Amino acid sequence: MSIRALFFLAGLLPVLAFEAQAASLSPSSLSLNPGQVATVTATKIKGTLSISNSKPSVVSASLVSPKITVTALTVGSTTVTVKDKSGSKSLKVKVNAPPMTVSPTSLNLTTGQSANLTVSNPNGTVRASSSNASVARATVNGSNVIVQGNATGTAKVTVSDSKTSRTVTVTVTGGGVTGNTEGRLLASNCFQCHGTNGSGGFEKLLGETEAEIFDELAEFASGQEDADGIMAAHTMGYTEAQLRAIAKYLANLR
């Protein structure tokens, strides 16, 4: 081969390399949540465009040149390969786990009432906390968070997993004595020592809040206070819900 021919080929190679570049993709990668749909545009196409999908179970991909429509189906990763006569380009697609949601986003309770918050799509362990447990207490039970209204007021219940946190506003209003038949019946055992309106006997209850009365009852029921006394003997026979009903009734005495 002559020197002239070598120089000719050397000058042609950059042109050939440029012409061998495949179509460009915009965007060049995707990050989606299940159910999301995205469109990728191919430019600088040479000849006929075609696509293939390494994991059709993760996303569906369809081509109406120059547009590629990608629909996220399930959590995972896949590669959509785009080809024209000059070569191929890879479109990396990641489908993320959907963020955790909590329903409902607010609660209105009366004292002594409880309600469930439903947690969907949690990532890892679910935790729940209350900004004011004396007003509203939150406990996790499987895929639910149980919120108990303890006393009138407002509290923020925060539900979180390893990636997301959601806040639910809880408003608790006093239920009053009316309608609290269970509390009145259960509290009848208290009257001989504390008076029928809570103002007499061994200890005055009138004026105490529902949360204060419940905390005292809970201490007796758990044996933390005077485990061998008469109060412990009474309270240990009640469930937590019954103790809350008693506290609700006594706190609303006038």
Buried (B, 14 or more C-beta within 10 A) or exposed (E): EEEEEEEEEEEEEEEEEEEEEBBEBEEEEBBBEBEBEBEBEBEEBBEEBEBEBEBEEBBEBEBEEBEBBBBBBEEBBBBBBBBBEBEEBBBEBBBBBBBBBBEEEEBEBBBBBBBBBEBEEBBEEBBBEBBBBBBBBBEBEEEBBBBBBBBBBEBBBBBBBEEBEBEBBBBBBBBEBEEBEBBBEBBEBBEEBBBEEBEBBEEEBBEBBBBBBBBBBBBBBEEEBEEEEEBBEBBEEBEEEBBBBBBBBBBBBE
